[in-house]
């Protein structure tokens, strides 16, 4: 089956309104039991096409790694922000995600003049913005951000695995797979787990 490629139609429409640096923003890791939520913001160069950019969930790990290198080389700007488990537990995952998105945008130098966001608006962002439901499949800049965020987070989770291999973070990246749940039942929560995320199957075991 052919995987749909995200297009630049929406970005081009924004540029025709007079905006030149149009950033796409996406996040990864909202539903994970461990590790950070990661957001990326990417400003694609209108004169440099990166073939094959699409929602990161539609790509193999190898394709994501390849496209990550192509995107960061060709983009006119990209920013990353990570918000860790302690903050997620303190403020909740939705607010942590919005914080990561806002920080990723603010990491762009020079700053964008318009922001396209996957799913919902970013509060307290003093820039014009538009939320796009399903933006990672519709908009090339958001799809590019989804790839940058996913590859960054996967690399981070592999680093956490190297530090503590008991949980298998290199395989499931912190999500609630049977193997991860079994490791939690055996070892309990580590310092990189989100203690506010408690799967019902573990409630009795973990207290």
Secondary structure, 3 states (H helix, E strand, C coil): CCCCCCECHHHHHHHHCCCCCEEEEEEECCCCCECCEEEEEEECCCCCCCCCCCCHHHCCHHHHHHHHHHHHHHCCEEEEEEECHHHHHHHCHHHHHHHHHHHHHHCCCCCCCEEEEECCCCCCCCCCEEEECCHHHHEHHHHHHHHHHHHHHHHHHHHHHHHCHHHCHHHHCCCCCHHHHHHHHHHCCCCCECCCCCCHHHHHHHC
